[in-house]
Amino acid sequence: MHAFDILGDPVRRRILELLAEGEQSSGAVTSAIRAEFGISQPAVSQHLRVLRDSGFASVRADGARRLYAVNAAPLQEVDMWLERFRRFWNQHLDALATELARGARERRQKDQEANEEETP
């Protein structure tokens, strides 16, 4: 299965977001996903299996519990593929950063002028 087929599913993306916060038990992931998406425990297990089988998540046994974690390698491959497209949004983000800095500078100047007017 292609990486974007895996990431195209909102449930799997949300599971990865949960796992990005740190290692999670399958029970914790299942509870969160069931609450957010209203799907069954077997459906959540299937999504975890897809993530594990595709390499996006790893699992280890801790007694009777199964602990899942993000595996960064497939995400790095996605990141490398996206690299060729970054130029389309990096320029816009740079322009946004410039405008935000300009607005912050103008606010500081206005605050400074207001403080100077108040000070005798």
Secondary structure, 3 states (H helix, E strand, C coil): CCHHHHHCCHHHHHHHHHHHCCCEEHHHHHHHHHHHHCCCHHHHHHHHHHHHHCCCEEEEEECCEEEEEECHHHHHHHHHHHHHHHHHHHHHHHHHHHHHHHHHHHHHHHHHHHHHHHCC
